[in-house]
């Protein structure tokens, strides 16, 4: 009777409001799981957002600090890409030797 009642009111499963509510619940669960599994990166993200939204970029020191952090993160990302390409390249040559 519940499903029929909802259908009689015009509320369907594919109603955009229901889809948005489901996505929101899913995102909340994923965010909670990420915070529980990795609390330190979550704390760092929260601290960085608070710094930026709190006006930390208005000062020269704040701007310089964000620039340094951005450089470190970009260097780490580049190293991860290079390491990934090297490991993929090594697997390619190992597969070629087996064939």
HELIX and SHEET records of a PDB file:
HELIX    1   1 UNK A    2  UNK A    8  1                                   7    
HELIX    2   2 UNK A   16  UNK A   37  1                                  22    
HELIX    3   3 UNK A   39  UNK A   53  1                                  15    
HELIX    4   4 UNK A   56  UNK A   58  5                                   3    
HELIX    5   5 UNK A   60  UNK A   98  1                                  39    
END                                                                             
